[in-house]
């Protein structure tokens, strides 16, 4: 019997700042400043230092960074209890996963606070006073959102994921062109011959839902079709809400032949209502969803199940976090604005408008 030989693996100790500086032929101060985003370090040097740090798996000492820069090396996310359902929503989870990749790459931590609605303002003020975060990301902006002037007043760096209709002061944001996405989706259905198109929207005090309804209405108006209030709903973007809205609309004397859904999750509820009515999705009823590019809820494999307006929430999370870290490092820069476009992806859930039944003629 051949005896087993166990070999102890020798782990190489992590590289320290002085060793990394020697390898690059730079001073430890320059390397430290490059890694920590100081503006006086030129971009070529910063890129070279970041690449070497990644190659040699060098991570700055977080406590040393805090002492040297006065930064907390953390970003805040404040979630009011009224919207705490967001935390278990796959869309929110994907956004946080994307933002987390950016934080990790830049040695930042994330502070997630779930607070009573009436304490939201005080939470932001406390974050500024305590200095436990360097900035915050604002989620689910509303019309005339009061958080924007509040954060500007207290001087806490922030970036909004979305935009706030009615807010006139400049602020940093990243958003998807929701109006254009729903205008294009409605036009797509109109081109297929659908004239009774239903909108199953999100809560319409939220900015994204306001803009999506606007795009839907604009597309109908351009074809001379007056919007029908009976074919529009506004609710949480859940499977149950989508099911209830579609079930009600399908019982109308003149039901829709197509639906626009604010999310793939509500779209799943619409599909359940369609199938429950004995109809076939893609033949009797068409459906377009939004936000189908989710890590743990795929829209089919090779062929998408749903025709969708696709926009990666995870990528949005990465980019919003990058915008915020840039604002933290360069506080004197003007506000940054970034508008992303959604891509129309054809699936099996859409088809030509069905011919009217003889009794309906």
N, C-alpha and C positions, 0 to 999 in steps of 0.2 A: 504494500500500500504506500503510495507516494504521499508524504506529509504535506499538509497545506502550509504555504508560506504567506504570512500576512505582512505586507509592507506598509509601514507608516508613511503617509503622505506628508511631506513638508510644505506647509502653507507659507507662502511668501508674505511677509508683513506688508501692510498697506503703505503706499508711498506717501511721504509727508510733503508739505509745501516746499520746504527747502530743496528736497531731492527733485521735485518736479521743476523748480526754477533752474536748478543746475543743468538738468537734461535739456531745457529749452534755451539756456544761455541768457536768461533774464533774471532780474532781481526778484526776490520773493514779493516785494511790494507791488511790482508791476503785475505779476501773476495773480496775486490776490485781487487787485483792482479789476483785472480783466474778467476774472471769474465772478465778481460781484457786481458787474454792470456799471462801473464808473465811466462816465462819458468821456473823460480825458484819455482813455485808452483807445487807440485807433482800431478800426474794425478788422484789419488784417491781423494785428497782434491778438485781438480777442478771439478770432476764429482759430488761430494757431494754438492758443492756450486751451481753448475748449476741446479741440480735437485731441490734444495730448492728454488732457485730464480724462477724457473718455477712454482713450487707448490704454492708459495705465490705471484705470479704475480709481482715480483720485476723487475723493469727496471732501470738500472743506469742512472743517469742524464748525458745526452749526452755532455752538456757543461763542466761538471766536468771531464768527461773522456778525452775530448780534452785537457783541461788544465793540467790534471795529466800525460797524456801519450804523449802529443804533436802530437797525431794523429788527422786526420780530421774526422775519422769514416765515410768515404764515399769511394765508388769505382767508377771509371770512365769507361764509354763505349763511344768510339769515332766512329761515323759513318760518313764517307765521303758522300757528296751529290751524287756522282756517284752510290753509293750502298744504298741510303736512302730507296729504295723499300724494303729493308730487314725489316724495322720497321713494315710494314703492312703484312709481310709474316708470316703465322701461325707458321712456324718453328722457326723464330726469337722470336715471341711472347711467345712460349712455353719455349724457352731457358731463356728468361728474367724472366718469371714467376718462373721457378725453381731457378734461381740465386737469385731472390727477396726473396724467402722463406729463403734461407741461410742468406742473409743480415738482414732480419727482426729478425731472431732468434738470431743474434749476435749484434743487435742494430746498424747496419750499414745502411747508406743511399746510393742511387744510383744517379750518375750524368751522364745523357745521353746528349752527345753533337753531333749535326749534323752540320758538317762544310764543307766549300768548299774543294775540293780535294787538292788544292795547299796549304791549311792551316793546313793539318792534322799534319805534323811534328811540326809546331809551337804550335798547340794545346797541344800536349804531353809535349813539353818543358814548356809551360805556366802552365800546371797542376803541374809540378814538382816545378817550382819557387813559385807559389802561395801556394802550399801545401794544395789545396782544395780537393785532393783525396789521399788516402794512397797507391793505386795501381790501375791497369787497367786490363780489360780483352780484349784481341785482338781477333777480329772476322774475319772470312773468310780469313785465311792466304793464301798468294800467293806464287808461286815459288820464292825462294830467297827473301823472304819478307823483305823490308828495315826497317820495324818497329821494328823487333827483335834487330838488332844491335843498332838502335837508343835508344830503351828503356834501353838496357844494358849500353849504353854510359852515359845516363843522370841519371841512378840509380833509375828509377821508377819501383817498383815491378810490375810484370805482369805474367799472365798465358795466353797461347794461346789456344783457342778452335779450335783444329785441329793441323796440323803440316805444316811446310814450307819446301818443297822439295828443296834441294840445300843448306840449311842453315847448317853450320857445327859447329857453336858455341853452347854450351849447353844452354838450356832454358826449362822452365816448360811448359808442355802441357797436354791436355787431348784430345783424339781423338777416333773415331770409326775405326776399321780395315776395311777401305773402299776397299782396294785391295782384301782382303779375302772375303768380303761380295759379291762383284761382280763376283769374281771367282766362289764362291759357287752357286750364282744365275744362272750364265751361265752354269755351270755343271748340275744343276737341269734341265734346259731346254734341254740341250744336251741329258741327260738321257731319256727325254720324246720323243726323236727322232727328235728334231728341229735342222736343219743345217743352216737355214737362220735366224739368230738372230740379231735384230737391237739394237743399243745402242742410247738412247736419253739422252744425258749427260748434266751436268751443264757446265758452262763456263770453258774451259780447261786451263785457266791461274790460276785457283783456285786449291789449293793442293788436295782437296777431289776428284775433277773431274779427275785430273791426275791419282790418285791412282785407281779410279774406272775403267777408261779405261784400265789401266795396268792389273787389274784382269780379265777383260773381254777378252782381247787379249791373256793372258796367257792360259785361259781355252780353247779358240779356237785352239791355237797353239798345245796344248797337244793332241788334237783330230785330228790334221792334217788338220784343216780348216783355210785357209788364211783369215784374216779380210778383209771385203769388205768396202772401204771408202764410198760407196753409202749407206751403212746401218749404218752409224755413224753420229750423229749430236751433236753440242755443242752450247748451248744457255741458256738464262735465264730459271730457273725452274718455268715456268708459264704454265697455262692451254693452252693459245694460242700457245706458242712455241711448246708444246707437240703435239697439234693438227696439226700444220703446218708440223712438221717433219714427223709425222706418215702418214699424207695425201700424202705427196710427196713420201715416201717410198712405200706405198701401190699401187702407180701407176707405179712402176718399172716393167719392163718385167719379172723379177724374184723377186717378193716382199718377204718380211720377213714373216715367220709364227709365229714369237715371238718377243717381245720387252722387253728390260730392261729400266726402267725409273728412273731417278735420284731422283724423289720425287713423292709422291702420287698426288701432284697438276699437274705435267706434265703428270702423268699417266691418270688423268681424261681427259686431252686433247686427249691422244692416244685413250682412249675408245670412245670419240666422233667421231674421225676419222674412227675407226673400224666400229662403228654402221652406220656412214654415208655412208660407202662403202657397206652396206648391209651384213656385216659379223657379226658373233656371237663371243663375247669374251669368251674364255675358250673352244670353239669348233673349230672355224676356225683360231683364233689368240690367242696366249697366251701372258700374260703380267705379269711381276714382277716389283713391285715398291719398293722404299726405303723410310724410314721415314714415316711410316703410323700411328705411335703411337702419335697422336696429340689430345690435350684436346678438341678443338672445331671443329675438322674435323675427325670424327670417320670412321674407315674402316669397316663399317657394325656393326651389333649388335652381335648376337650369332655366326654367321658364317662370317668370313672376306670376303669382296667383292673381294679384290685384294690379290693374293699371294704376300708376302712382305718380305723384309729383315728389320726386326723391331729393332729399337733402340730408346729408350726414350730420346727425346731432352730435356724434362723437367728435367729428372734425370741428364743428362749431365750438365745442367745449375746449378743444386744444387752442383754437384761434382766439377765443375770448380771454382765456388765461394768459396767452402770450401778450395780448393787448394790455391787460392789466399789469403784468410784470414790467412791461415797457413804460407804462405810466408811472409806476413806482420808482423805476430807475431814472426816469426823465420827467420829473414833475412839472417842468416849465414848458413842455411841449404842448401845442394846441390839441384839443380833443380829436380823437381819431374816430372815423366813421367807416364801416365796412358793410356793404350790401352784397349778399350772396344770391345767386339765382338757383331755383329748383329745376331739376331735369325731369321731363316727362318720360316715364318708362312704361311701355305697353305690356300689359298682362292679358290674362284670359277673362277678366271681369267686365270687359267692354265690347260692344258690338253695335251694329246698326239698330236704329230704333225699330221696334216691332211694328208690323202693319196693324192698323186699327182693327179690332174685332168687328164682324158684320153688324152686331147689335149696336155698336158705338157710332156707326156711320149715319 
